[in-house]
């Protein structure tokens, strides 16, 4: 997990290994997100 502040909402990905299948901003964390429960716990600890 990595925390950062966005300077823009434009999506630009540098992926030399071709591992990233999609990159986008979203309002709600998708149900099929890897490590979803861990991410939600982190979010609740810092943002709620």
CORLINFEN-V597683 format. One record per run of one state. SS is the DSSP state (a for helix, b for strand, c for the rest). FROM is the first residue (numbers start at 1). TO is the last residue. If there is no record, write none. Layout:
SS,FROM,TO + SS,FROM,TO
This chain:
c,1,35 + a,36,47 + c,48,48
